[in-house]
């Protein structure tokens, strides 16, 4: 059973789908999991329709939400991808869950996918209502901006972002940039060979994963915050919750394999598990049955044990 719900942040509503377990009984108490969509994505892509549904079938209440400024959620200006705001969404999701009489407030976990795996990890460091942390092919969005997304020139990119923000403040048109090429054919023609870019394009730009609210775009002038942000900052001190990191062993340019190994090394968590889906890539872990099964076969008992 899926319910469309909203919850409030400071000045706008966040749109979410609430996945309820089979034979749901509102008089019982359930563990809950916040399932958060990838960067440039929406709740109908993998976080809800794949992982959210499976976790609900396993007995959890699952909240899959659209990020603020994105998807069906409120917030202006649109297409902002600011890590500090994305992390704050998790706190408001916790605020909402603790108001539901059938959610056990002591048994709330998170699952983040792609770059939002990094957001989920970061949120858990300072949101103590989160009791267990899962990440599927999670990446550090700040590192990505300091490297490939910023053309390996962080200072030069920050200068360009500053110029664009000044222009927009003076009335210029907003610069909305795509994260991906328009098609796999266009990517190939442009000489792109990276597995993550090609497979992301195949997922988001074809009927396989394409959704109306899955924009895969970002507001360029609001990207500077990401350049100075690090998903894993203070993980050695503050990340203590049980942790499960799921990655594929076919590394690509978005760096989930590398980041997965790094957070496993750095996390203070006494209980931490690394799951490597051998022979599978970042985007195959989004929706392909075999790698998704590998992930869920470990994530479900992980949450059952720790929530």
Beta strands, then each sheet from edge to edge (+ up, - down):
strand 1: 2-8
strand 2: 13-19
strand 3: 30-36
strand 4: 61-65
strand 5: 103-113
strand 6: 130-136
strand 7: 176-178
strand 8: 217-219
strand 9: 242-250
strand 10: 272-281
sheet 1: 1+ 2- 4+ 3+ 5+ 6+ 9+ 10+
sheet 2: 7+ 8-
end
